[in-house]
Amino acid sequence: MASNEDYSSPSVSVASAVIGRPRRKTHAARRKVIIEQILCECGQCCNWATPEENSCCQEKVPVVNTIEEYNDGYGQIKCITEHPGFNSQCLDIWVLQQTYLQNYRKKYNEEADQISDKYRYTAYRQLVRWCWQIVGKNNRMPLPSCAYKVIRETFPSDHEPVGFKYPELTHK
């Protein structure tokens, strides 16, 4: 990993030094820095608004176990988003639609959100169920950055993603 000095001062090219203006780092260079800051090992992560969303799939034991189960018998993958089960569990709209109707429709008004919001929400829940199994009511799991990336690209929203939030504490 590069030193802090590499990130705090803008890079300077020969051409820009001649005219006296330092050139800023490219978008790709800034993205690489961000990925290095979240210690991405799978090569698919990106930066999100909350610290909980900025972790690699290789940092989450249940996700690593799911990847290793696949690697033991079927091939070699580095990222949960490369797993064939990720596509069928988290991106297949027919699976998401049925899962939403069976499990979440009662809790969340069917007409309340756009369809992409329902699919995105259900995809997040599917990934938790697939890797962590049943975690119980109000036990939320921050997902890997790479999973957020693929799910949010597949089911885009008209609004900025809210980001991961822990459940509210209830007093009895």
C-alpha positions as CSV (number, residue, x, y, z in Angstrom):
1,M,0.0,0.0,0.0
2,A,1.2,3.5,-0.7
3,S,2.1,6.0,2.0
4,N,-0.2,8.8,3.1
5,E,2.0,11.2,1.2
6,D,0.9,9.6,-2.1
7,Y,-2.8,10.3,-1.3
8,S,-2.6,13.8,0.1
9,S,-0.7,15.5,-2.6
10,P,-1.9,15.6,-6.2
11,S,0.2,13.9,-8.8
12,V,2.0,16.2,-11.2
13,S,2.7,15.4,-14.8
14,V,5.6,16.8,-16.8
15,A,3.3,18.8,-19.0
16,S,1.4,20.3,-16.2
17,A,4.6,21.2,-14.3
18,V,5.8,23.1,-17.3
19,I,2.7,25.4,-17.3
20,G,2.7,25.6,-13.5
21,R,-0.6,23.8,-12.7
22,P,-0.5,20.4,-10.9
23,R,-2.8,17.9,-12.5
24,R,-5.2,16.0,-10.2
25,K,-5.3,12.2,-10.0
26,T,-7.5,10.5,-12.5
27,H,-10.8,8.9,-11.4
28,A,-9.2,5.5,-11.8
29,A,-6.4,6.5,-9.5
30,R,-8.8,7.8,-6.9
31,R,-10.9,4.7,-7.1
32,K,-7.8,2.5,-6.6
33,V,-6.9,4.4,-3.5
34,I,-10.4,3.9,-2.1
35,I,-10.3,0.2,-2.9
36,E,-7.0,-0.1,-1.2
37,Q,-8.4,1.8,1.9
38,I,-11.1,-0.8,2.3
39,L,-8.6,-3.6,1.7
40,C,-10.4,-5.2,-1.2
41,E,-9.2,-8.8,-1.9
42,C,-11.8,-9.8,-4.4
43,G,-11.2,-7.0,-6.9
44,Q,-14.8,-6.0,-7.1
45,C,-15.3,-3.6,-4.2
46,C,-16.1,0.1,-4.3
47,N,-16.6,2.9,-1.8
48,W,-20.0,3.6,-0.2
49,A,-21.5,6.2,2.1
50,T,-21.3,4.3,5.4
51,P,-18.3,2.5,6.9
52,E,-20.4,-0.6,7.4
53,E,-20.8,-0.9,3.6
54,N,-17.1,-0.7,3.0
55,S,-15.9,-4.2,3.5
56,C,-14.8,-6.9,1.1
57,C,-16.5,-10.2,0.9
58,Q,-13.2,-11.8,1.9
59,E,-13.6,-10.2,5.3
60,K,-16.9,-11.8,6.2
61,V,-16.6,-15.4,7.4
62,P,-20.0,-16.7,6.3
63,V,-19.4,-15.3,2.8
64,V,-15.9,-16.8,2.7
65,N,-17.4,-20.1,3.7
66,T,-19.9,-19.9,0.9
67,I,-17.1,-19.1,-1.6
68,E,-14.9,-21.9,-0.3
69,E,-17.7,-24.5,-0.6
70,Y,-18.0,-23.6,-4.3
71,N,-14.2,-23.6,-4.7
72,D,-13.9,-27.1,-3.2
73,G,-16.0,-28.7,-5.8
74,Y,-16.7,-26.6,-8.8
75,G,-14.0,-24.0,-9.6
76,Q,-12.1,-21.1,-8.3
77,I,-13.7,-17.7,-7.6
78,K,-12.5,-14.8,-5.5
79,C,-15.7,-12.8,-5.1
80,I,-19.2,-13.8,-3.9
81,T,-20.6,-11.9,-7.0
82,E,-18.9,-14.5,-9.2
83,H,-20.7,-17.4,-7.5
84,P,-23.4,-18.8,-9.7
85,G,-25.7,-18.9,-6.6
86,F,-25.4,-15.1,-6.3
87,N,-27.1,-14.7,-9.7
88,S,-29.9,-17.2,-8.9
89,Q,-30.4,-16.1,-5.3
90,C,-29.9,-12.3,-5.5
91,L,-30.4,-11.2,-9.1
92,D,-33.1,-13.5,-10.6
93,I,-36.2,-11.3,-10.7
94,W,-38.5,-14.4,-10.6
95,V,-36.9,-15.7,-7.4
96,L,-36.9,-12.2,-5.9
97,Q,-40.5,-11.7,-6.8
98,Q,-41.6,-14.9,-5.2
99,T,-39.5,-14.4,-2.1
100,Y,-40.9,-10.9,-1.7
101,L,-44.5,-12.1,-2.0
102,Q,-43.9,-15.0,0.5
103,N,-41.8,-13.2,3.1
104,Y,-41.9,-9.4,3.0
105,R,-45.2,-8.2,1.4
106,K,-47.0,-8.2,4.8
107,K,-44.3,-6.2,6.5
108,Y,-43.9,-3.7,3.6
109,N,-46.9,-2.3,1.8
110,E,-46.9,-3.8,-1.8
111,E,-47.7,-0.4,-3.4
112,A,-45.2,1.6,-1.2
113,D,-42.1,1.4,-3.3
114,Q,-40.9,1.1,-6.9
115,I,-40.4,-2.5,-8.1
116,S,-36.6,-2.0,-8.2
117,D,-36.6,-0.9,-4.6
118,K,-38.5,-4.2,-3.7
119,Y,-36.0,-6.3,-5.7
120,R,-33.0,-4.5,-4.2
121,Y,-34.3,-5.0,-0.6
122,T,-35.2,-8.6,-1.3
123,A,-31.8,-9.3,-2.9
124,Y,-30.0,-8.0,0.2
125,R,-32.2,-10.2,2.4
126,Q,-31.6,-13.2,0.1
127,L,-27.8,-12.8,0.4
128,V,-28.0,-12.7,4.2
129,R,-30.2,-15.8,4.2
130,W,-27.9,-17.6,1.8
131,C,-24.6,-16.9,3.6
132,W,-25.7,-16.3,7.2
133,Q,-28.9,-18.4,7.2
134,I,-31.6,-17.0,9.5
135,V,-30.3,-14.3,11.8
136,G,-33.5,-13.3,13.5
137,K,-35.6,-10.2,13.7
138,N,-33.7,-6.9,13.8
139,N,-30.4,-8.6,13.4
140,R,-29.1,-6.8,10.3
141,M,-25.9,-7.7,8.6
142,P,-23.8,-5.2,6.6
143,L,-23.1,-6.8,3.2
144,P,-19.9,-6.8,1.3
145,S,-19.2,-3.7,-0.9
146,C,-19.0,-5.9,-4.0
147,A,-22.5,-7.3,-3.4
148,Y,-24.0,-3.8,-2.8
149,K,-22.4,-2.7,-6.1
150,V,-23.8,-5.5,-8.2
151,I,-27.3,-5.4,-6.6
152,R,-27.5,-1.6,-6.9
153,E,-26.4,-1.6,-10.5
154,T,-28.9,-4.4,-11.3
155,F,-31.8,-2.7,-9.5
156,P,-31.1,1.1,-9.6
157,S,-33.0,3.6,-7.6
158,D,-34.4,7.0,-8.4
159,H,-32.9,8.3,-5.1
160,E,-29.5,8.1,-3.4
161,P,-29.1,4.8,-1.5
162,V,-29.8,5.3,2.2
163,G,-26.9,3.0,3.2
164,F,-26.8,0.4,5.9
165,K,-28.5,1.2,9.2
166,Y,-28.6,-0.7,12.4
167,P,-32.2,-1.3,13.7
168,E,-33.6,1.2,16.2
169,L,-33.4,0.2,19.8
170,T,-36.8,-0.5,21.3
171,H,-37.6,0.1,25.0
172,K,-40.1,-2.1,26.7
